[in-house]
Amino acid sequence: MALPEAIDALRAGLREEAAGRASNMVKTHAAWANGSTLHAIGAVFEGWNIVGAKTWAHTAGGAMPLLMLLDAGTGALVALIEAFALGQMRTGGISGVGTDVMARPDASRLAMIGAGKQSITQVAAVAAVRRLDRVTVWSPTAANREALAAKVEQKLGIEAIATQTLDEALDASDIVTLVTRAREPVITRDMLARGVHLNAVGAITPERVEFEPSLLERATLIGADSVPQVRKLSQEFMIAFGDDEAQWARLQPLSALVAGDSVRPADADLTVFKAMGMGISDLSLGIEIFRRAREAGLGRAIPPIIRQAPRLTLNQ
């Protein structure tokens, strides 16, 4: 599946959510030594008769995410998908959807802040929905930003510049994507020029913060893939909005923006999309990947004893 096709699959899943035929299991997570975290997210697609969940442990030694698809009527295991590449495509793709809805139609310059494993997919997703003529890359590690800039030029054919400073990266950018593991704000309230769209992707647990919470005061339109998860896990929003329900009402589900064919307000100062990761996104891609794999005869059949395990009784 190519990234533009993944973006289409995500839009389809978001429309199911907006129509009330899909719902999320709000993410749960636990943490232990040295910043390691265990995550679980899931979703119900009543219209597609599939439910499922993804779980993974993010550790210093790596991660191995797994996505389970289950028959909504019988609970039988339909598919088990190794979901590392799927997760990267989902995380990048949802930023592509958010950018398409919220960025200026003529936006052509992206600042990519952070140069980790998710970064190239983030750039590719924005390039799938906007015609980019320049990408600037900044990371505190020079080797990482230079490697990402080279990869963008090689794989995507877009001019890419590894900048020495964050200000250089932000200069004249229309779209800014943050994918970091920062614990202090990387972007402050007044760093971004008027007219910018911001994708905030990296801070998905409460100990992480990527942008200054007061930046949200400037935002004309704010969207999120999962509003409940933002309320539960995003330190930036919890600080900015606190117990003020009028402020929280400004945060709109991406599904509603997609279903309503929303466009960026012409006079918007900033627009902000907060991506937390959600089950609907993972299942949207997983279901489509499973459908394509089955049609192409790919993958291995699940043994019946695993697909539908027998029920045990106390006598057994």
C-alpha angles and dihedrals in degrees: 000000000000120000095252088054090049089053089053090050090050091051089052091052092047090053089052088053092048090051091053094248096110132045137181132238100222112243119263124197142177129196135209141169122343096007098299115154137194116211137189128182133164147163145208119228103189093173091054095038092234132119127177152147141222124212133181143158117229106209138159087254096054141268139263111197118194127195120203121199116198133188106253092215102046106017089235118152108255100176142352113206129188097230110194095105090035090055093051090049091047093049093047094040095053089053087052090054092047091048092049092053099039111027125085112272090236096048108136108159123074128192110204109201109194127031104211132122095295097049103086091050090050091054092046092050093053089046088054092061103030131040101243120199097176140023123192119198129202130178128152087242110074095203091054096050092046092049092050093048090052091048092050091053093044099044103029103027093230123134107255129188125195102213127209094222138031092238090057090052093051095045111115093350119146096192127036122192120193117200107160141127092230123153094192127049114281093184119046128205098268103033095094122076121234112275097033124136116214126205109196107193112147108065103074099144127058097251092062128079126177105171135031108265092226088065087080089068087073096048116110093185126024125185137175136187090229119019094187091054092049089053092049103038113017111096091189093060096038090056094043099045104024110168095337105121091187088062093046089053088067089067108089128194112249088227091063091048091050095045091047092049088233122190131198113275108252093232097044117143096195134352120202130198116191115199117196100164118251141197095244089062094048093046093045089060096035094054092048092047090049091050092051094044092051092049091049094045093242128147130029127286116252111242111248093239089060097036092058113009116204119255114251126219129199090255090060 
